[in-house]
Amino acid sequence: MIKRMMGATLLIASFASTAVTDIGLGTLKGVKVYDFASSKEIRLYFGNDVQYEMAGCNKTATITYSKHSADKMDHFLSLALAAYMSGKKVRLTSASDTCEVSLMSLQESRF
């Protein structure tokens, strides 16, 4: 009985750890690509229309090169530029409760 309860607890914990958290939903006012010795990342800056903003991110999301494949970095940058240039909303989410992007979506509302 105890083994079953421990197994169920581990299963629930694994589902909870894979949950995504919103960084924000809104238009982008800036896309910056950093290639400094101490910082190799893309930073995405939300405009004042941001909704579902994660506390502590200050309307800024980060995509760190060392945390993603080169192909995925290209995908993220392409979507970010499309959102920025079109003025459409983008939803950024994190799988780690940080400002690090794990999922990027072009969408007008949260679903």
N, C-alpha and C positions, 0 to 999 in steps of 0.2 A: 504494500500500500504506500509506504513512504517513497519507494523508488518511482511509483507512478506519479505521485505528487511532485517530486523533484523534476521528473521529466516534463510534466505539464508546465511547471514554473519556468524551466529553461526554454520551452517552446514559446511561451508568452513573452519572455524577455527578449528572445531573438526577433520576434515581430515588432516589439516596441523599439528596438535599436535600429530597425530599418525604416522607421517613419521619417518622412521629410517635413521640414519646417520652412514656412515662407520667409524669404528675405524681403520680398516686396513684390508688388504688382503696380506698374505704372509706366510712364514714358521715360526714356533715357535722355538726360541732358548732356551726357558725356561718356565717351569710350576712350580709355587710355591704355596703351600697351607699354609696359615698363620692361627695360632690359638693362638694369643696373647690376653691378656685381652682387649687391645685397638684395635685389628684388627683381625677379623675373616673373611677371604676372600681368594679367589684364584686370583693370578695374572698371566697373560699370557704375555710373552715377545716376540715380533716379532724380527726376524733377520733383517739384512740390506736390504733384498729384499722386504720389506713391500711397498705396493702401497696403494693409497687412504687413507693415514694416516691422522687421525684427529689431527689438531693442538692442542698442549697442552698435549697430551697423552704420548709423548715421547716413542713411540713404546711399550707401556704397556697398557693392558686392565685389568679391575678389575671385579670380580664376587663376590659380597658381600652376605654372608650367610643370613643376616637379610632381604634381598630384594627378595629372591627366596625360593621356597619350597625345602625340603630336596631331593625329587625326581629330581627336576630340577637341583639342584647342582650336583647330581650324573651324570645326562645326560651331563651337561657342562664339568665336569671333564673327563668323558669317551671320549667325542669327542676331547677334548684338548690333552689327552694322545695319542689317535689314530693318531692325526695330528702330534704331536711331534715325536712319534716313527717311523712313516712312512716317515717323511720328506715331507709330502704333504702340500699344502697350506690350510690355514683356513681363512675364512672371518668372521670378528667380526663386529657387528653393535650394535648401541645403539638407544633406543627409547627416550632418554632424553638429547641428545646433551652433554653427559658426556662420560667418559671412562668406564662406567658401561655397561657390556655386556647384551644385550636383545635377541640377535640372534647369533648363531654360526653355520657356515656351512663349510663342507669340500668341497672345489671347487677350480679348477685351474684358473678360470677367473671370472671376475665380471659379473654377470647376474641376 
